[in-house]
């Protein structure tokens, strides 16, 4: 399948590499010309958790018009770049192009649907974990499940086909009829891990070792579950807390994307993650002071770089 990976970051690199290893043609699109040059010149190297390395010769472009029309568009950009990614994909897609989005936070699905056919959009979540060592070099630090669902329920058979495609490429995957509960689970996991890892500059596995951080994590989970319940998602606090701890263990050696963004002076997804919980909490009359503190703390690190509002 001709695949266009939009966003050649850590997770985009992992999915692109595994799809290539599975025999698919992959093109990477990224607006960072320096990264594109490195990928074309030196290829992509993925280091696995056991120290093994896989190297791929890749094709990368910085202009969407230079990409071949894809059968599958895989959107893995940060939430604040969703509209741009969808608009640009609309310029090169074919009539039957499928679009899979595995982005963090809330609010980006409606932006995809503004530019792309709803029947061809498949939002999802992934517990694959990775971080970028340098352009073209990525460490694959977690091998979790990817779950997708059709935006339009009549497209379920296509979601099943995509899940089979991923599994055939050694990407554990499943299809669901409704991704909303799964998105909320991932949102709460991210809200409890990412900002604290960025603020304290810790790997994911180090967070539960600090009693004060554990107290903050538990409070963030409680707030997230309370808001999710108001949104009609019946999450359970105990189960959700166990999921967060499992995520810390499964990605113990991972440096969260928010930590990497802070270290590199890039805009983070704090507004799309904790900010979404704060705004929905306000809507439902649920107090979310810890999530609000996370937003303020991360924004204070970056100043104007993180002063962005993401529409729900």
PECORZI-V257600 format. One record per run of one state. SS is the DSSP state (alpha for helix, beta for strand, coil for the rest). FROM is the first residue (numbers start at 1). LEN is the number of residues. If there is no record, write none. Layout:
ss=SS from=FROM len=LEN
ss=SS from=FROM len=LEN
This chain:
ss=coil from=1 len=2
ss=beta from=3 len=4
ss=coil from=7 len=3
ss=alpha from=10 len=12
ss=coil from=22 len=4
ss=beta from=26 len=4
ss=coil from=30 len=3
ss=alpha from=33 len=10
ss=coil from=43 len=1
ss=beta from=44 len=4
ss=coil from=48 len=5
ss=beta from=53 len=4
ss=coil from=57 len=2
ss=beta from=59 len=3
ss=coil from=62 len=2
ss=alpha from=64 len=3
ss=coil from=67 len=5
ss=beta from=72 len=4
ss=coil from=76 len=3
ss=alpha from=79 len=14
ss=coil from=93 len=5
ss=beta from=98 len=4
ss=coil from=102 len=6
ss=alpha from=108 len=8
ss=coil from=116 len=2
ss=alpha from=118 len=3
ss=beta from=121 len=14
ss=coil from=135 len=2
ss=beta from=137 len=13
ss=coil from=150 len=3
ss=alpha from=153 len=16
ss=coil from=169 len=4
ss=beta from=173 len=4
ss=coil from=177 len=3
ss=alpha from=180 len=21
ss=coil from=201 len=3
ss=alpha from=204 len=6
ss=coil from=210 len=1
ss=alpha from=211 len=20
ss=coil from=231 len=6
ss=alpha from=237 len=14
ss=coil from=251 len=6
ss=alpha from=257 len=7
ss=coil from=264 len=10
ss=alpha from=274 len=11
ss=coil from=285 len=4
ss=alpha from=289 len=18
ss=coil from=307 len=6
